[in-house]
Amino acid sequence: MTEWLKRAVFYEIYPQSFRDSNGDGIGDFNGIIEKLDYIKGLGCNAIWMNPCYDSPFRDAGYDVRDYKKVASRYGTEEELCRLFEEVHARGMHILLDLVPGHTSEEHPWFRESAKEERNEYSGRYIWTDNWFQRAEGFPYIAGECERNGAYILNYFKCQPALNYGFLEPKETWQKPLDHPDCLATRAAMIDIMCYWLEKGCDGFRVDMADSLVKNDDADKSGTCLVWSDMIARVHKKYPDASFVSEWNNPAAAIGKAGFQMDFFLDWFGNGYNLLMRDYDDSGRDDSFFRQDSRRSILDFLEEYMPKYEKIKDKGLYCLITGNHDMIRAAYNLKERELKLAYAFLFTMPGAPFLYYGDEIGMRYQKLPCREGGYTRTGSRTPMQWDQSANCGFSAAEREALYLPVEQGVDIPTVAAQEERADSLLHTVRDILAIRGKYADFADHANLEIVSASDGQRSFAYRRGSLLMLCNPSGVRETLVVDNMEQRSWEKLYEIGAGTWQGNSCLLEGQSFVILSGR
């Protein structure tokens, strides 16, 4: 693992919605540059930027038309390289979003592959042998191309799957992993990664990282083999390149595939989902960090801890406040509840990821679909900087904005929260400052759960000499922490209030306390 990752705190930027510098209604590279000092001031020292490549934007840029060309709406390649330089000048790092499993159907590779006459790209995608042959067990398209065959999709209709092979080929059109066509796909993706690393990016967040090899087994052994080969070959030339996978399988991603980081993703009913987004379509919510929840932290720990234990000495299992695919946490959590949730996320192992706008509690807006966002569209609205026109996002006319900004007098903005000492923004800064100051937070193998039980809302965990106590409920609770009396404790930070005597801690309702022991 590269050294900087041990202390990394990421800020995710959705480029079209962060800051518009030229007044055309859509965010851009220069707008990001304008706000780098703000990002660093939060306590974030790294950026993950969503796709910025040339695209028809049927899936918000996750349908790439040219991996080596930037989307003109964000600026030029020279401006992107300047962004890299400005990030590095501040002692920060930046990851680009890599989409390796599919391209746009408008990509030149696919257009060549779709031709009837055999060429070097014919095997770059997965095609059946003839127009009448179904791709049984896979989503596929037939009858739209000159080529006599049907092709497999990786997700949306506009995203044909790149060909990395089949772990267990069962049909004549299914190629093994070491087939020349599949090896050519690997080589092309390695070339793309090296292109942007040479330009100055520090690595990649990898979209749908587990989707490469088809007919793969439960352990994704084929996909792990492909990734371990590609990452190893990239590292020969760029040994400090960093990779984080969208996978939620750290034993595979970190333990076998060669990634340094993996995400604990928000999947319905899983441990992460239960922390902040345990609601149904009717709005009923029993998320752990809600004051009135009935859950204990064990619902999260029972899934998180076994995965964490397998890789804690090898890489980072990362927690996120949200991302471009999720309903914003503020949808059903109030400010105090968000403070406790973020305090927890920011003091756990792994590199935390803060989604733009979550630091001020930006709210989810129910909006019509834009660029394949569907229900996700409302989490991708423009950043709310201040109370000026368009919340300071853009000087364009409101009708020209990529998405509408929230309207109203009480909307959260950076400027308003700067002025309020007890705001969510200040809480984020305070906790990230503590994270950056204490070396125990850079040791990602030192998590110890010291108090957690079924039926009790409060819990405690230790990171080396640091002890975190949390009570998300609305009432005072007493928490017993074994062997606490063996150290002298200094209070570093608190939301609410906590006192202790011997092994007994009294926590006020909705409180979070960070202690340092000697």
Secondary structure as GFF3:
##gff-version 3
##sequence-region A 1 518
A	DSSP	three_ten_helix	3	7	.	.	.	ID=ss1
A	DSSP	beta_strand	10	13	.	.	.	ID=ss2
A	DSSP	three_ten_helix	15	17	.	.	.	ID=ss3
A	DSSP	alpha_helix	29	34	.	.	.	ID=ss4
A	DSSP	alpha_helix	36	42	.	.	.	ID=ss5
A	DSSP	beta_strand	46	49	.	.	.	ID=ss6
A	DSSP	beta_strand	53	54	.	.	.	ID=ss7
A	DSSP	beta_strand	66	70	.	.	.	ID=ss8
A	DSSP	three_ten_helix	72	74	.	.	.	ID=ss9
A	DSSP	alpha_helix	77	89	.	.	.	ID=ss10
A	DSSP	beta_strand	93	98	.	.	.	ID=ss11
A	DSSP	alpha_helix	108	113	.	.	.	ID=ss12
A	DSSP	beta_strand	140	141	.	.	.	ID=ss13
A	DSSP	beta_strand	151	152	.	.	.	ID=ss14
A	DSSP	alpha_helix	180	199	.	.	.	ID=ss15
A	DSSP	beta_strand	203	206	.	.	.	ID=ss16
A	DSSP	three_ten_helix	209	211	.	.	.	ID=ss17
A	DSSP	alpha_helix	221	237	.	.	.	ID=ss18
A	DSSP	beta_strand	242	245	.	.	.	ID=ss19
A	DSSP	alpha_helix	250	253	.	.	.	ID=ss20
A	DSSP	beta_strand	261	263	.	.	.	ID=ss21
A	DSSP	alpha_helix	271	276	.	.	.	ID=ss22
A	DSSP	alpha_helix	298	311	.	.	.	ID=ss23
A	DSSP	beta_strand	316	318	.	.	.	ID=ss24
A	DSSP	three_ten_helix	329	331	.	.	.	ID=ss25
A	DSSP	alpha_helix	335	346	.	.	.	ID=ss26
A	DSSP	beta_strand	353	355	.	.	.	ID=ss27
A	DSSP	three_ten_helix	358	360	.	.	.	ID=ss28
A	DSSP	three_ten_helix	374	379	.	.	.	ID=ss29
A	DSSP	three_ten_helix	389	392	.	.	.	ID=ss30
A	DSSP	three_ten_helix	398	400	.	.	.	ID=ss31
A	DSSP	alpha_helix	414	419	.	.	.	ID=ss32
A	DSSP	alpha_helix	424	437	.	.	.	ID=ss33
A	DSSP	three_ten_helix	439	442	.	.	.	ID=ss34
A	DSSP	beta_strand	447	451	.	.	.	ID=ss35
A	DSSP	beta_strand	459	463	.	.	.	ID=ss36
A	DSSP	beta_strand	466	471	.	.	.	ID=ss37
A	DSSP	beta_strand	477	480	.	.	.	ID=ss38
A	DSSP	three_ten_helix	484	486	.	.	.	ID=ss39
A	DSSP	beta_strand	489	495	.	.	.	ID=ss40
A	DSSP	beta_strand	498	501	.	.	.	ID=ss41
A	DSSP	beta_strand	504	507	.	.	.	ID=ss42
A	DSSP	beta_strand	511	517	.	.	.	ID=ss43
###
